Amino acid sequence: MDPPPPSPLRRALVALALLVPLVVDPHEADTLVFKQLALAAAGLLVFGFDALGTLLAGRPWLRASGFERLLVLLATWGAISLTWADNPLIGLPWLAALLGMAGVSRGLRSVVRGAGDLRRWTSALVVVGVIVFAVDGTPVVHGFTELSESNRKYASWLFRHNNMAANYAAILVPLGAALVLAAEQLRKRLLWTLAVVALLVYLVLLGSRAGLAAAALGGAVFGLLVALRRTTGGLPAPGRRAAVVLGAFVAAGAVVPLSETVRGFLKARFYDGVHVLEGLGLGDFHDAVFRSTLFRKAVEMASEQPLRGVGAGNFPVVYPRYEPLLTVKPHAHNDLLQAFAELGLPGVLVLLSLFALLVIVLLRAASRAPDERRFVLAGGMLGSLATFVVCGFFEVPFTVASTASVLALVAGLAARLERPGDAPETVVADGRGRVLAAATLAVSLAGLVLVAWRAPASMLLADAQEHLARSAALGAAADGVGASTERQAAVDDLRRLAALPTGNPLPWTTLGRMSLEQGDAESALPCFQRALQLWPYSVELIQDEGEALLDLGRHDEALERFHRAVATSPARKDPLFRLVFALSEAGRRRDAIDLLEHQVQSRPADVAVDLIMMLANQWREEAEGLPEGPERVRAFVAARHFYAVVLEDGDPQLVALAEPHFQHCTHVLQSLPGSPDSWWKAVYEPWLDENGWTMPQTALWTAMDATGRKIYPGWEESAGPPLPRAMR
């Protein structure tokens, strides 16, 4: 039994998916999730509407396509993976978005009737892309003129990153080219040509070389299909041989992440390609290196649990455990490796099978197309799919809702191209159909509840940050009452945000740091502990917990946290500095000095000057706490030496900080009986021999008093550069 013509409400629900790229998040850092929620809402509403129609009105149940079944399978496996994930909550929006993709594809299949609808919905996709360009183009241009070079990649307003915007635009280019050839009138062809040009201009403004390359490849695939059609008269329908070839690609794709030999070969070819592009002025080797590191670490992450992964959405949670030297990355910058890291080999197989199935469906549709217009639409969708796959080598368009929504819509159109009848295949609303409808309705309602519960998070976060900014401004204006009121409003927002299923530690972290600022370590500690439950490998959170423990006088526990932070991220300076401070606070300054000297001696070629400054400060504070005697002299000698290193190698800001201490230490030492020989020859030179330090030239400088005179005018410097201006 065929379903009745689609209702306007059903069409409106499907049309919501077209608007996902235009969704604006109140808090820009949460754009990925907010768009995912919009995609989930659109698809889940379609599912719920269909289920109610079957249960209440006896409408026939639409049979799921292969694409939709694979999406549901992927979402189901992802839900199972949350049982062993470190942070189950963070994966929920993406799983809801997967179901949303299935619902959008299903809804589009149910509303498309004939070639006219196929062209109209394809046109709507490209028109929305042009609207995105019109809305986002101006902020991008302003961003490239006003932002610093390092921040220009975030110039896009509608997307979190320029690359995400570029992926979205590139995927639409082959569809626009198909509409140019499918248009019946010259005027329409000109309009679609302008639309394609607008998308290409948008890609140029975004400065995305990968996006332009992907669009060019997708256009080439489309052009090749059209050329074959016109030269050979048609394309053979894919049969068993095509299925075997695509199955081999799926199997090879699943093996690639596990084979060290294949990975090494691909890595070498990747670098070769980057060098070639760099030579042509189209690439940047240093910009590409981080992806290679990210790919390697993603494989390392997945290799520990190759059959199950770390759990849906948990890549950014677990990544610091494998790469503590880089900033936290939100994703693997590769669709296949993202699936491998989070969902293991089952996720990789389902993802590859999904793309292979779409290729077969579109090739079958192209081979069976009764006219030129349907053929070029199928070719444009194949070109769009090729673009999507190429973008997936460098980013994660399958995870980003804007591009994922396009894939879902293309899949729905492809299914109708393959079955060009007036109505989609259905399941009669018998007992089996009702059971499927009831189960679907339950899942849809649960997903919509999640969307409704999770959606206010960004608004609460943006509101809290606005209250904190006003609190700081009122505090600077000496309005204590107003500042306190705004601060409490921010706390209320953050507590409401912490109660939502975000999986994000930010509200707990912010609450803890606010409590620490107020000197309330007792309230701060449980906040940091809760944040660490969500983000257990974060060096910053480990340090924050250590700070709270230190303020509470729990020195041993605090030192354990700081030692763990240093061990987790040995190349970062901040954990080391905090550990040194904690050792000093715990009365173990000599341990702090030994730790710093070990750092300096183990990395003499690349040691940071501010680390030398900290070592000098520690020696000076040690000296000032000692009684008169040889140990005190020795400590002042060491402090003076390291201040001299800072004066020689530091930047102006550090030199300004070190200069008074250098003068003070020299003054103390020159006040000793028999100075300078009493400390220079008796202590300094033996200390240099014992420690293996090289004497900096600035160590030969003589300290001056406030009037600019040498404190000991009779001491003639035997060597060394002229005195700096501040010491003359």
C-alpha positions as CSV (number, residue, x, y, z in Angstrom):
1,M,0.0,0.0,0.0
2,D,1.5,3.4,-1.0
3,P,1.4,6.3,1.3
4,P,-0.7,9.4,0.6
5,P,1.0,12.5,-0.8
6,P,3.2,14.1,1.8
7,S,1.7,16.7,4.1
8,P,3.0,20.3,4.3
9,L,4.1,19.6,7.9
10,R,6.3,16.7,6.7
11,R,7.8,18.9,4.1
12,A,8.5,21.6,6.7
13,L,10.1,19.2,9.0
14,V,12.5,18.0,6.3
15,A,13.2,21.6,5.3
16,L,14.5,22.2,8.8
17,A,17.6,20.2,7.9
18,L,18.4,22.7,5.1
19,L,18.8,25.4,7.7
20,V,21.3,23.6,10.0
21,P,24.3,25.5,8.5
22,L,22.6,28.8,9.4
23,V,22.2,27.9,13.0
24,V,24.1,30.4,15.2
25,D,25.3,29.4,18.6
26,P,25.1,31.9,21.5
27,H,28.5,30.8,22.5
28,E,30.8,30.3,19.6
29,A,33.0,27.6,21.2
30,D,30.0,25.2,21.3
31,T,29.0,25.6,17.6
32,L,29.7,22.0,16.8
33,V,27.3,20.7,19.4
34,F,24.6,23.3,18.8
35,K,24.4,22.5,15.1
36,Q,24.3,18.8,16.0
37,L,21.3,19.4,18.2
38,A,19.6,21.2,15.4
39,L,20.2,18.3,13.0
40,A,19.1,15.8,15.6
41,A,15.8,17.8,16.2
42,A,15.0,17.9,12.5
43,G,15.5,14.2,12.0
44,L,13.9,13.0,15.2
45,L,10.8,15.1,14.6
46,V,10.4,13.4,11.2
47,F,10.7,10.0,12.9
48,G,8.2,10.9,15.6
49,F,5.8,12.3,13.0
50,D,5.9,9.2,10.9
51,A,5.6,6.9,14.0
52,L,2.5,8.8,15.2
53,G,1.0,8.6,11.8
54,T,1.3,4.8,11.8
55,L,0.2,4.3,15.4
56,L,-2.8,6.8,15.3
57,A,-3.9,7.0,11.7
58,G,-2.8,3.6,10.4
59,R,-0.5,5.1,7.7
60,P,1.9,2.6,6.1
61,W,5.4,2.4,7.6
62,L,8.2,3.5,5.2
63,R,10.9,0.8,4.9
64,A,14.3,2.0,5.9
65,S,17.0,2.4,3.2
66,G,20.4,0.8,3.5
67,F,21.9,4.2,4.4
68,E,19.5,4.7,7.2
69,R,20.0,1.2,8.6
70,L,23.7,1.7,8.6
71,L,23.3,5.1,10.4
72,V,21.1,3.4,13.1
73,L,23.6,0.6,13.4
74,L,26.4,3.1,13.9
75,A,24.4,5.1,16.5
76,T,23.6,1.8,18.3
77,W,27.2,0.8,18.4
78,G,28.1,4.3,19.6
79,A,25.6,4.1,22.4
80,I,27.1,0.7,23.5
81,S,30.5,2.3,23.4
82,L,29.4,4.8,26.0
83,T,29.3,2.0,28.6
84,W,33.1,2.0,28.7
85,A,33.8,5.6,27.8
86,D,35.5,8.0,30.3
87,N,32.9,10.7,29.6
88,P,29.6,9.2,28.3
89,L,27.7,12.4,28.3
90,I,29.9,14.1,25.8
91,G,29.0,11.6,23.0
92,L,25.2,11.9,23.3
93,P,24.7,14.9,20.9
94,W,26.6,13.2,18.1
95,L,24.6,10.0,18.5
96,A,21.4,12.0,18.4
97,A,22.7,13.7,15.3
98,L,23.3,10.3,13.6
99,L,19.7,9.4,14.2
100,G,18.8,12.9,13.0
101,M,20.7,12.1,9.7
102,A,18.7,8.9,9.3
103,G,15.4,10.8,10.0
104,V,16.3,13.6,7.5
105,S,17.1,11.0,4.8
106,R,13.9,9.1,5.5
107,G,11.8,12.3,5.4
108,L,13.2,13.4,2.1
109,R,12.5,10.0,0.5
110,S,8.9,10.4,1.7
111,V,8.3,13.9,0.2
112,V,10.1,13.6,-3.1
113,R,7.8,12.8,-6.0
114,G,9.3,12.7,-9.5
115,A,12.0,14.7,-11.3
116,G,10.6,18.1,-10.4
117,D,11.0,17.5,-6.7
118,L,14.5,16.1,-7.1
119,R,15.6,19.3,-8.8
120,R,13.8,21.5,-6.3
121,W,15.4,19.9,-3.3
122,T,18.8,19.9,-4.9
123,S,18.3,23.6,-5.8
124,A,17.3,24.3,-2.2
125,L,20.6,22.8,-1.0
126,V,22.6,25.1,-3.3
127,V,20.5,28.2,-2.5
128,V,21.0,27.8,1.2
129,G,24.7,27.5,0.4
130,V,24.6,30.9,-1.4
131,I,22.7,32.4,1.6
132,V,25.4,31.1,3.9
133,F,28.0,32.8,1.7
134,A,26.0,36.1,1.8
135,V,25.7,35.9,5.6
136,D,29.2,34.7,6.4
137,G,31.2,36.3,3.6
138,T,31.4,39.8,5.2
139,P,32.6,38.5,8.6
140,V,35.2,36.5,6.9
141,V,36.5,39.5,4.9
142,H,36.6,41.6,8.1
143,G,38.2,38.8,10.0
144,F,41.1,38.6,7.5
145,T,41.7,42.3,7.7
146,E,41.2,42.8,11.5
147,L,42.3,39.5,13.1
148,S,45.9,38.5,13.7
149,E,47.3,36.0,11.3
150,S,47.1,33.2,13.8
151,N,43.4,33.9,14.5
152,R,42.2,34.3,10.9
153,K,41.3,30.7,10.6
154,Y,38.4,31.5,13.0
155,A,37.1,34.4,10.9
156,S,33.9,32.5,9.9
157,W,30.9,33.6,11.9
158,L,28.5,30.7,11.2
159,F,31.1,28.0,11.6
160,R,33.6,27.3,14.4
161,H,36.6,27.2,12.0
162,N,37.1,28.3,8.4
163,N,37.9,24.8,7.3
164,M,34.4,23.6,8.4
165,A,32.9,26.4,6.3
166,A,35.1,25.5,3.4
167,N,34.1,21.8,3.6
168,Y,30.4,22.8,3.5
169,A,30.9,25.1,0.5
170,A,33.0,22.6,-1.4
171,I,30.5,19.8,-1.1
172,L,27.8,22.0,-2.7
173,V,30.0,22.9,-5.8
174,P,29.3,19.7,-7.8
175,L,25.6,19.9,-7.0
176,G,25.6,23.5,-8.4
177,A,27.4,22.3,-11.5
178,A,24.8,19.6,-12.0
179,L,22.0,22.2,-11.7
180,V,23.7,24.3,-14.5
181,L,23.4,21.3,-16.9
182,A,20.0,20.3,-15.7
183,A,18.5,23.8,-16.2
184,E,16.1,24.0,-19.2
185,Q,16.5,27.8,-19.8
186,L,19.5,29.9,-20.4
187,R,18.5,32.3,-17.6
188,K,18.4,29.5,-15.1
189,R,21.8,28.2,-16.3
190,L,23.3,31.7,-15.8
191,L,21.8,31.9,-12.3
192,W,23.2,28.5,-11.2
193,T,26.5,29.4,-12.7
194,L,26.6,32.5,-10.6
195,A,25.7,30.3,-7.6
196,V,28.7,28.1,-8.3
197,V,30.9,31.1,-8.7
198,A,29.7,32.5,-5.3
199,L,30.6,29.2,-3.6
200,L,34.0,29.3,-5.2
201,V,34.5,32.9,-4.1
202,Y,33.5,31.9,-0.6
203,L,36.2,29.2,-0.7
204,V,38.8,31.7,-1.8
205,L,37.8,34.1,1.0
206,L,38.1,31.3,3.5
207,G,41.6,30.7,2.3
208,S,41.1,26.9,2.3
209,R,43.5,25.1,-0.1
210,A,42.0,21.7,0.9
211,G,38.5,23.0,0.3
212,L,39.4,24.3,-3.2
213,A,41.2,21.0,-4.0
214,A,38.2,18.9,-2.8
215,A,35.8,21.0,-4.9
216,A,38.0,20.7,-7.9
217,L,38.2,16.9,-7.5
218,G,34.4,16.6,-7.0
219,G,33.9,18.7,-10.1
220,A,36.3,16.5,-12.0
221,V,34.4,13.4,-11.0
222,F,31.2,15.0,-12.2
223,G,32.7,16.1,-15.4
224,L,34.2,12.7,-16.1
225,L,30.8,11.0,-15.6
226,V,29.1,13.5,-18.0
227,A,31.9,13.0,-20.6
228,L,31.5,9.2,-20.4
229,R,27.8,9.4,-20.8
230,R,28.1,11.6,-23.9
231,T,30.9,9.6,-25.5
232,T,29.8,6.1,-24.7
233,G,26.0,6.7,-24.5
234,G,25.6,5.5,-21.0
235,L,27.2,3.9,-17.9
236,P,27.0,0.2,-17.1
237,A,24.8,-0.7,-14.1
238,P,27.0,-1.7,-11.1
239,G,26.7,-5.4,-10.5
240,R,28.5,-8.1,-8.5
241,R,31.9,-7.0,-9.8
242,A,31.3,-3.4,-8.6
243,A,30.2,-4.7,-5.2
244,V,33.3,-6.9,-4.9
245,V,35.6,-3.9,-5.8
246,L,33.9,-1.6,-3.3
247,G,34.0,-4.4,-0.7
248,A,37.7,-4.7,-1.3
249,F,38.0,-0.9,-0.7
250,V,36.1,-1.3,2.5
251,A,38.3,-4.1,3.7
252,A,41.5,-2.2,2.7
253,G,40.2,0.9,4.5
254,A,39.7,-1.2,7.7
255,V,43.2,-2.6,7.4
256,V,45.0,0.7,6.8
257,P,44.9,2.0,10.4
258,L,46.3,-1.4,11.7
259,S,49.1,-1.8,9.2
260,E,52.3,0.0,10.2
261,T,53.8,-0.6,6.7
262,V,50.8,0.9,4.9
263,R,50.6,3.8,7.4
264,G,54.3,4.5,6.8
265,F,53.9,4.5,3.1
266,L,50.9,6.8,3.2
267,K,52.7,9.1,5.6
268,A,55.7,9.4,3.2
269,R,53.3,10.1,0.3
270,F,51.5,12.7,2.5
271,Y,54.8,14.6,3.1
272,D,55.8,14.3,-0.5
273,G,52.5,15.9,-1.5
274,V,52.8,18.7,1.0
275,H,56.3,19.5,-0.2
276,V,55.1,19.6,-3.8
277,L,52.2,21.9,-2.9
278,E,54.6,24.1,-0.8
279,G,56.9,24.4,-3.8
280,L,53.9,25.6,-5.9
281,G,53.0,28.1,-3.2
282,L,49.8,26.2,-2.4
283,G,50.8,24.6,0.9
284,D,52.5,25.2,4.2
285,F,54.6,22.3,5.6
286,H,54.5,23.5,9.2
287,D,50.7,23.9,9.0
288,A,50.4,20.2,7.8
289,V,52.8,18.6,10.3
290,F,50.4,18.8,13.2
291,R,47.9,16.6,11.2
292,S,50.6,13.9,10.8
293,T,51.1,13.9,14.6
294,L,47.4,13.9,15.2
295,F,46.9,10.9,12.8
296,R,49.7,9.0,14.5
297,K,48.3,9.6,18.0
298,A,44.8,8.7,16.9
299,V,46.0,5.3,15.7
300,E,48.0,4.9,19.0
301,M,44.8,5.7,20.9
302,A,42.8,3.1,19.0
303,S,45.5,0.4,19.0
304,E,45.0,-0.1,22.7
305,Q,41.3,-1.0,22.1
306,P,41.0,-1.8,18.4
307,L,37.7,-3.6,18.6
308,R,35.8,-1.0,20.6
309,G,37.6,2.4,20.7
310,V,37.5,4.9,23.5
311,G,33.8,5.6,23.2
312,A,31.7,7.9,21.0
313,G,32.6,11.6,21.3
314,N,35.5,10.8,23.7
315,F,38.5,11.6,21.4
316,P,39.1,15.1,22.9
317,V,38.7,13.6,26.4
318,V,41.4,10.9,26.0
319,Y,43.7,12.7,23.5
320,P,45.8,14.5,26.2
321,R,46.8,11.1,27.5
322,Y,48.6,10.4,24.2
323,E,49.9,13.8,23.2
324,P,50.4,16.0,26.3
325,L,52.7,18.4,24.4
326,L,50.0,19.9,22.2
327,T,46.9,21.9,22.9
328,V,43.7,19.9,23.2
329,K,42.3,18.9,19.8
330,P,38.5,18.5,19.4
331,H,38.8,15.8,16.8
332,A,41.2,13.7,14.7
333,H,41.0,15.8,11.5
334,N,40.2,12.6,9.6
335,D,36.8,10.9,9.5
336,L,38.3,7.3,9.2
337,L,40.7,7.8,12.1
338,Q,38.0,9.5,14.2
339,A,35.8,6.5,13.8
340,F,38.7,4.1,14.5
341,A,39.7,6.0,17.7
342,E,36.2,6.3,19.1
343,L,34.4,3.3,17.8
344,G,37.2,0.8,16.8
345,L,37.1,-1.4,13.8
346,P,33.3,-1.9,13.9
347,G,32.9,1.9,13.5
348,V,35.3,2.0,10.6
349,L,33.6,-0.9,8.8
350,V,30.1,0.7,9.1
351,L,31.4,4.1,8.0
352,L,33.2,2.7,4.9
353,S,30.2,0.5,4.1
354,L,27.9,3.6,4.3
355,F,30.0,5.4,1.7
356,A,30.3,2.3,-0.5
357,L,26.6,1.8,-0.4
358,L,26.0,5.4,-1.5
359,V,28.4,5.0,-4.4
360,I,26.6,1.9,-5.6
361,V,23.2,3.6,-5.3
362,L,24.3,6.7,-7.2
363,L,26.0,4.7,-9.9
364,R,22.9,2.5,-10.3
365,A,20.8,5.7,-10.5
366,A,23.1,7.2,-13.1
367,S,23.1,4.0,-15.2
368,R,19.3,3.8,-15.1
369,A,18.5,7.5,-15.5
370,P,15.8,7.9,-18.1
371,D,16.9,11.3,-19.2
372,E,19.8,13.7,-19.2
373,R,18.5,15.8,-16.3
374,R,18.3,12.8,-13.9
375,F,21.7,11.6,-15.0
376,V,23.4,14.9,-14.3
377,L,21.8,15.1,-10.9
378,A,23.1,11.6,-10.0
379,G,26.5,12.7,-11.4
380,G,26.5,15.9,-9.3
381,M,25.7,13.8,-6.2
382,L,28.6,11.4,-6.9
383,G,30.8,14.5,-7.3
384,S,29.5,15.8,-4.0
385,L,30.2,12.5,-2.3
386,A,33.7,12.4,-3.7
387,T,34.2,15.9,-2.3
388,F,32.9,14.8,1.1
389,V,35.4,11.9,1.2
390,V,38.3,14.1,0.2
391,C,37.4,16.6,2.9
392,G,37.2,13.7,5.3
393,F,41.0,13.1,4.8
394,F,41.8,16.4,6.5
395,E,38.7,17.3,8.6
396,V,35.7,15.4,10.1
397,P,32.7,16.4,7.9
398,F,30.8,13.3,9.0
399,T,30.9,14.7,12.6
400,V,30.2,18.3,11.7
401,A,26.4,18.8,11.5
402,S,26.5,21.3,8.6
403,T,28.2,18.9,6.2
404,A,26.5,15.8,7.7
405,S,23.1,17.3,7.0
406,V,24.1,17.7,3.3
407,L,25.2,14.1,3.2
408,A,21.8,13.0,4.7
409,L,19.9,15.0,2.2
410,V,22.0,13.7,-0.7
411,A,21.4,10.1,0.5
412,G,17.6,10.7,0.6
413,L,17.7,12.2,-3.0
414,A,19.9,9.3,-4.2
415,A,17.4,6.8,-2.9
416,R,14.6,8.5,-4.9
417,L,16.9,8.6,-8.0
418,E,17.5,4.9,-7.7
419,R,13.7,4.3,-7.4
420,P,12.2,6.9,-9.8
421,G,8.6,5.9,-9.1
422,D,6.0,8.2,-7.7
423,A,6.0,6.8,-4.2
424,P,8.7,5.2,-2.0
425,E,8.5,1.5,-1.0
426,T,6.6,1.0,2.3
427,V,5.8,-1.6,4.9
428,V,2.0,-2.2,5.4
429,A,0.9,-0.9,8.8
430,D,0.3,-4.4,10.2
431,G,1.7,-5.6,13.6
432,R,5.3,-5.5,12.5
433,G,4.9,-1.9,11.2
434,R,3.3,-0.9,14.5
435,V,6.1,-2.4,16.6
436,L,8.7,-0.6,14.5
437,A,6.7,2.7,14.8
438,A,6.3,2.3,18.6
439,A,10.1,1.6,19.1
440,T,10.9,4.5,16.8
441,L,8.6,6.9,18.7
442,A,10.2,5.9,22.0
443,V,13.7,6.6,20.7
444,S,12.6,9.8,19.0
445,L,11.0,11.1,22.2
446,A,14.1,10.2,24.2
447,G,16.3,12.0,21.7
448,L,14.1,15.1,21.6
449,V,14.2,15.2,25.4
450,L,18.0,15.2,25.3
451,V,17.9,18.0,22.7
452,A,15.6,20.1,24.8
453,W,17.6,19.4,27.9
454,R,21.0,20.1,26.3
455,A,20.1,23.1,24.1
456,P,20.1,25.8,26.9
457,A,23.8,25.0,27.8
458,S,25.3,27.5,25.3
459,M,23.0,30.2,26.3
460,L,23.7,29.7,30.0
461,L,27.5,29.7,29.3
462,A,27.3,32.9,27.3
463,D,25.1,34.6,29.9
464,A,27.5,33.5,32.7
465,Q,30.5,35.0,30.9
466,E,28.6,38.2,30.3
467,H,27.8,38.4,34.1
468,L,31.5,37.8,34.9
469,A,32.6,40.5,32.5
470,R,30.2,43.0,34.1
471,S,31.3,41.9,37.6
472,A,34.9,42.7,36.6
473,A,34.0,46.1,35.2
474,L,32.0,47.0,38.3
475,G,34.8,45.8,40.6
476,A,37.2,48.0,38.7
477,A,34.8,50.9,39.2
478,A,34.7,50.2,43.0
479,D,31.1,49.2,42.9
480,G,31.3,46.2,45.3
481,V,27.6,45.6,45.6
482,G,27.0,45.5,41.8
483,A,30.0,43.3,41.3
484,S,28.9,40.9,43.9
485,T,25.4,40.7,42.4
486,E,26.7,40.1,38.9
487,R,29.1,37.4,40.2
488,Q,26.3,35.6,42.0
489,A,24.2,35.7,38.8
490,A,27.2,34.1,37.0
491,V,27.4,31.4,39.7
492,D,23.7,30.6,39.4
493,D,24.1,30.2,35.6
494,L,27.1,28.0,36.0
495,R,25.4,25.8,38.5
496,R,22.4,25.3,36.2
497,L,24.8,24.6,33.3
498,A,26.6,22.0,35.4
499,A,23.3,20.2,35.9
500,L,22.8,19.7,32.2
501,P,24.1,16.6,30.3
502,T,27.0,18.4,28.5
503,G,29.9,16.3,29.7
504,N,31.9,19.6,29.6
505,P,34.0,20.3,32.7
506,L,34.0,24.1,32.0
507,P,31.2,25.1,34.5
508,W,32.8,23.1,37.3
509,T,36.3,24.5,36.4
510,T,35.0,28.0,36.4
511,L,33.1,27.6,39.7
512,G,36.3,26.2,41.3
513,R,38.5,29.0,40.1
514,M,36.0,31.6,41.2
515,S,36.0,30.0,44.7
516,L,39.8,29.9,44.8
517,E,39.9,33.6,43.9
518,Q,37.7,34.2,46.9
519,G,40.0,32.2,49.1
520,D,37.4,29.4,49.5
521,A,39.5,26.3,48.7
522,E,37.1,24.1,50.6
523,S,34.4,24.9,48.0
524,A,36.8,24.8,45.1
525,L,38.2,21.3,45.7
526,P,35.0,19.3,45.0
527,C,34.4,21.4,41.8
528,F,37.8,20.5,40.5
529,Q,37.3,16.8,41.5
530,R,34.0,16.8,39.6
531,A,35.6,18.3,36.5
532,L,38.4,15.7,36.6
533,Q,35.8,12.9,36.6
534,L,34.6,14.3,33.2
535,W,38.1,15.2,31.8
536,P,40.5,12.9,33.7
537,Y,43.7,13.6,31.6
538,S,43.6,17.4,31.7
539,V,46.9,18.8,33.0
540,E,45.2,22.1,33.8
541,L,42.5,20.4,36.0
542,I,45.1,18.3,37.8
543,Q,47.0,21.5,38.6
544,D,43.8,23.3,39.7
545,E,43.1,20.4,42.1
546,G,46.7,20.7,43.4
547,E,46.2,24.4,44.0
548,A,43.1,23.8,46.1
549,L,44.8,21.1,48.1
550,L,47.8,23.4,48.7
551,D,45.6,26.2,50.0
552,L,44.0,23.7,52.4
553,G,47.4,22.8,53.7
554,R,47.3,19.2,52.4
555,H,50.8,19.5,51.1
556,D,51.6,15.9,50.3
557,E,48.4,15.4,48.2
558,A,49.1,18.7,46.4
559,L,52.6,17.7,45.6
560,E,51.4,14.4,44.2
561,R,49.0,16.2,41.9
562,F,51.8,18.6,40.7
563,H,54.2,15.7,40.2
564,R,51.5,14.0,38.1
565,A,51.0,17.1,36.0
566,V,54.7,17.4,35.3
567,A,54.9,13.7,34.4
568,T,51.9,14.1,32.1
569,S,53.2,17.1,30.3
570,P,57.0,17.4,30.8
571,A,57.5,20.0,28.1
572,R,55.1,22.6,29.6
573,K,56.6,25.2,31.9
574,D,53.5,25.9,33.9
575,P,53.2,22.5,35.7
576,L,56.9,22.7,36.7
577,F,56.5,26.2,38.0
578,R,53.5,25.2,40.1
579,L,55.4,22.2,41.5
580,V,58.3,24.4,42.4
581,F,56.0,26.9,44.2
582,A,54.3,24.0,46.0
583,L,57.6,22.6,47.2
584,S,58.6,26.0,48.5
585,E,55.2,26.4,50.3
586,A,55.7,22.9,51.9
587,G,59.1,24.0,53.3
588,R,61.1,22.0,50.8
589,R,62.9,24.7,48.9
590,R,66.1,22.7,48.4
591,D,64.0,20.1,46.6
592,A,62.6,22.8,44.4
593,I,66.1,24.0,43.6
594,D,67.3,20.5,42.8
595,L,64.3,20.0,40.5
596,L,65.0,23.2,38.7
597,E,68.7,22.6,38.4
598,H,68.0,19.2,37.0
599,Q,65.7,20.7,34.4
600,V,68.4,23.3,33.4
601,Q,71.2,20.8,33.3
602,S,69.2,18.2,31.3
603,R,68.1,20.7,28.6
604,P,71.0,23.3,28.4
605,A,70.4,24.1,24.8
606,D,66.7,24.9,24.9
607,V,66.0,25.8,28.5
608,A,63.6,28.8,29.0
609,V,65.1,31.9,30.5
610,D,62.1,32.4,32.8
611,L,62.9,29.0,34.3
612,I,66.4,30.4,35.0
613,M,64.7,33.4,36.6
614,M,62.7,31.1,38.9
615,L,65.9,29.2,39.9
616,A,67.6,32.5,40.7
617,N,64.6,33.5,42.9
618,Q,64.6,30.2,44.7
619,W,68.3,30.5,45.5
620,R,67.8,34.1,46.7
621,E,64.9,33.2,49.0
622,E,66.9,30.3,50.3
623,A,69.8,32.6,51.1
624,E,67.6,35.1,52.8
625,G,66.2,32.4,55.1
626,L,69.7,31.1,56.2
627,P,71.8,32.4,59.1
628,E,75.1,34.1,58.5
629,G,77.7,31.6,57.4
630,P,79.2,29.8,54.4
631,E,75.9,28.3,53.2
632,R,74.3,31.7,53.0
633,V,77.2,33.1,51.0
634,R,77.0,30.1,48.7
635,A,73.3,30.6,48.1
636,F,73.7,34.3,47.3
637,V,76.5,33.4,44.9
638,A,74.2,30.9,43.1
639,A,71.3,33.4,43.0
640,R,73.6,36.1,41.6
641,H,74.9,33.8,39.0
642,F,71.5,32.9,37.6
643,Y,70.4,36.5,37.7
644,A,73.4,37.2,35.6
645,V,72.3,34.6,33.1
646,V,68.9,36.3,32.9
647,L,70.6,39.7,32.3
648,E,72.6,38.2,29.5
649,D,69.8,36.2,27.7
650,G,66.5,37.4,28.9
651,D,64.0,39.7,27.2
652,P,63.6,43.3,28.4
653,Q,60.8,42.4,30.7
654,L,62.7,39.7,32.5
655,V,65.9,41.9,32.6
656,A,63.9,44.6,34.4
657,L,62.8,42.1,37.0
658,A,66.2,40.5,37.4
659,E,68.3,43.7,37.6
660,P,67.3,44.8,41.1
661,H,67.9,41.3,42.5
662,F,71.2,41.1,40.8
663,Q,72.2,44.4,42.4
664,H,71.0,43.3,45.8
665,C,72.8,40.0,45.7
666,T,76.0,41.7,44.6
667,H,75.6,44.3,47.3
668,V,75.3,41.6,50.0
669,L,78.3,39.7,48.7
670,Q,80.5,42.9,48.4
671,S,79.6,43.7,52.0
672,L,81.5,40.6,53.1
673,P,84.9,41.1,54.7
674,G,87.6,40.9,52.1
675,S,85.3,41.3,49.2
676,P,85.4,40.6,46.4
677,D,88.1,37.9,46.8
678,S,86.3,36.5,49.9
679,W,83.4,35.3,47.8
680,W,84.6,35.5,44.2
681,K,87.7,33.3,44.5
682,A,86.7,31.5,47.7
683,V,83.1,30.5,46.8
684,Y,82.1,31.5,43.2
685,E,84.9,29.9,41.2
686,P,84.8,26.6,43.2
687,W,81.0,26.6,42.9
688,L,81.3,26.9,39.1
689,D,83.7,24.0,39.0
690,E,81.5,21.8,41.1
691,N,78.3,22.5,39.2
692,G,79.7,22.6,35.7
693,W,78.1,25.9,34.9
694,T,79.6,28.3,32.4
695,M,80.2,31.8,33.8
696,P,78.1,34.4,31.9
697,Q,79.8,37.6,31.0
698,T,77.3,39.6,33.0
699,A,78.6,37.9,36.1
700,L,81.6,40.3,35.8
701,W,79.4,43.3,36.1
702,T,79.7,45.3,39.3
703,A,76.5,46.4,41.2
704,M,75.9,50.2,41.7
705,D,74.2,52.0,44.4
706,A,71.3,54.4,43.8
707,T,73.7,57.3,43.0
708,G,75.4,55.4,40.2
709,R,78.7,54.8,42.1
710,K,80.4,51.5,42.5
711,I,79.9,50.2,46.0
712,Y,83.5,49.1,46.0
713,P,85.3,51.5,43.6
714,G,88.6,49.8,44.2
715,W,87.5,46.6,42.6
716,E,88.6,46.7,39.0
717,E,86.8,44.3,36.7
718,S,89.3,42.2,34.8
719,A,87.1,41.5,31.8
720,G,83.6,41.7,30.6
721,P,81.4,43.9,28.4
722,P,80.6,47.6,29.2
723,L,78.1,48.0,32.0
724,P,74.5,48.3,30.9
725,R,73.0,51.7,31.1
726,A,71.0,51.0,34.2
727,M,74.1,50.0,36.1
728,R,76.4,52.9,35.0
